[in-house]
């Protein structure tokens, strides 16, 4: 059996198609971060904790499952940095009054929303595709997953 | 591995680049942030000033107003501050105090004019209050003391007169935090130097009033709301040491003496 791998630009062919159970687990790693993202807003750490918990739980899973858990985890990790910065900037404006609302702050929040939105859409897409057994590979994060996960 | 690092850097660069592009758009104007803030400030200033106006005696002596105005004009002109944004009011009171209210109101009590030994000392305090306004400390303090929700509610007219009265009392008699005071002091020094007024008089005034034994000790509200005056006088002097000061008299001795006479209040 063959499995298609989709990247941002091309479709590659994998040697074996994951089982129904594997596809479900891999897909859940994305679903998990989505649910946590929605539940954890505006606290930026919740989604990472949820994804990390799922990653640890599946550490001994099959290659396909581990690979997707890693990709989901690292994509959440980068969001953590930009979201945390935005979170504390907001706190410094509205709670501690050390800063005021200015162009830089509004632009930052808009870029954070944009990046979160891109990530959100990519995560939904990945969840759907991996559920079908299609290997979705993200630009940069796919490389990290390759580096960390060995078959 | 090299490829991954390169892609990671590219991702960070793209984030910063998009942020930079976004920051070129004037969001505060598009989202009317400035206008909303201005309106709130305007309304608050009006509310607080109305309370003071109806509870205190406003000095309407043209000579007093004109003399103080000439000090304010020198400071604002030499520092490129829009004077029209400021509204200076003189209140009859023994208290040695001056404070700033939102929307550019500066309240100077006659006790302060009377306790100043020369126009330069008075200029120091006025500069300090202008600095609080220019650095947006007044609104920051209000939000810190009462919270953003309360401020918006007050400015939209949903608060009783008694509460506004209490708030006015608090804002006129409570201190800014230490960092804001220092920032306003240093800004005041900058304003004074630019206006060719020797800031040493400002330091002298702080030092003099911080002395508990002085004859004004009963009335020094400004000092009680501005703690650590000796320390402040010291860092003002240190700041002045690094600057070249050209001192041009701000009021003639006659004008100053008359101003003091006109604002004379018998100290018990």
Interface residues (C-beta under 8 A of the other chain):
Chain A: X78 X82 X94 X97 X100 X101 X102 X103 X104 X106 X107 X108 X110 X111 X114 X115 X139 X140 X143 X144 X147
Chain B: X1 X3 X4 X7 X8 X10 X11 X15 X18 X19 X22 X23 X25 X26 X27 X28 X31 X33 X136 X140 X143 X144 X148
